[in-house]
Amino acid sequence: MVLQGPKDDFKPGSHWKVGDLHGYAELLLMDDSKAYFENTLYIEHLFVKENLRGKGYGRSLYDKVEKLARNIGVKYIQLDSEEEAVWFWLKLGFRKLNVLYYQNKTAMIKEI
């Protein structure tokens, strides 16, 4: 469920918050000049309550993110992953961009 967002009047720089009782994700429609590919939604943060991790809620939350991405017409989803979460994103079909950012986060992307 979309908890917060610009409704139908969105443009690069627009933010959304998607979530449920188990967690939430914060999303940004990237300016094409800052994205690896045009028309990209960036996952700024995906959080599942600690006591609920490992039970499929992260995948379920990501499915909500991807549904929103499809609804607004983006072609890619991008994120910067903590090293210990790279395996999670790989399971969801993301690929590494072989770029490390601040705090050794790994840039990842998925075409949808």
C-alpha positions in Angstrom: 0.0 0.0 0.0 1.3 3.5 -0.8 1.4 5.4 2.5 2.7 8.7 1.1 3.3 10.1 -2.4 2.5 12.6 -5.1 -0.5 10.8 -6.5 -0.8 11.4 -10.2 1.3 14.6 -10.3 4.8 13.1 -10.1 8.1 14.0 -11.8 11.8 13.4 -11.2 12.5 14.0 -7.5 9.1 12.7 -6.4 9.1 10.5 -3.3 6.9 7.7 -2.2 6.6 5.6 1.0 5.2 2.1 0.5 4.5 -0.2 3.4 2.4 -2.5 5.4 2.3 -3.8 9.0 5.7 -5.5 8.6 7.8 -2.6 7.2 8.2 0.1 4.7 10.3 1.3 1.7 11.2 4.9 0.8 11.4 5.5 -3.0 12.6 8.3 -5.2 12.0 8.8 -8.9 15.5 9.7 -10.1 16.5 12.5 -12.3 17.8 10.8 -15.5 21.1 12.6 -15.3 21.8 11.0 -11.9 20.6 7.5 -12.8 22.6 4.7 -14.5 19.7 4.3 -16.9 16.8 6.6 -17.8 13.5 6.2 -16.2 14.7 4.7 -12.8 13.1 4.4 -9.4 15.6 4.4 -6.6 15.0 2.5 -3.3 16.4 4.8 -0.7 15.5 2.5 2.2 13.7 -0.8 2.7 13.1 -1.8 6.3 11.4 -4.9 7.8 10.9 -5.0 11.5 13.8 -6.9 13.1 11.6 -9.6 14.7 9.9 -10.4 11.4 13.0 -10.7 9.2 13.6 -14.0 7.4 9.9 -14.8 7.0 9.3 -13.5 3.5 8.1 -10.0 4.4 11.0 -8.3 2.6 10.1 -10.0 -0.6 6.5 -9.1 -0.1 7.4 -5.5 0.5 9.7 -5.4 -2.5 6.7 -6.8 -4.6 4.8 -3.7 -3.6 7.7 -1.5 -4.7 7.9 -3.2 -8.1 4.1 -2.9 -8.5 4.3 0.9 -7.9 7.3 1.1 -10.3 5.2 -0.6 -13.0 2.2 1.6 -12.3 4.2 4.8 -12.8 6.0 3.5 -15.9 9.6 3.2 -14.8 11.9 0.7 -16.5 14.5 0.2 -13.8 14.8 0.0 -10.1 18.2 1.0 -8.6 19.6 0.8 -5.0 22.8 0.9 -3.0 23.0 -2.3 -0.8 24.8 -3.0 2.4 27.2 -5.9 1.9 25.2 -8.3 4.1 22.0 -7.7 2.0 23.5 -8.2 -1.5 22.3 -11.8 -1.5 18.7 -10.7 -0.9 18.7 -8.3 -3.8 20.4 -10.9 -6.1 17.6 -13.4 -5.3 15.1 -10.7 -6.4 16.8 -10.4 -9.8 19.0 -7.4 -9.2 22.5 -7.3 -10.6 25.6 -5.6 -9.3 26.9 -2.5 -11.1 30.5 -3.1 -9.8 30.5 0.3 -8.2 31.0 0.8 -4.4 29.7 3.9 -2.7 30.1 5.5 0.6 30.3 3.0 3.5 31.1 0.3 0.9 27.6 0.0 -0.4 27.1 -1.9 -3.7 25.2 -0.3 -6.5 22.6 -2.6 -7.9 19.9 -2.4 -10.6 17.0 -4.4 -12.0 15.1 -4.0 -15.3 11.4 -4.5 -14.8 
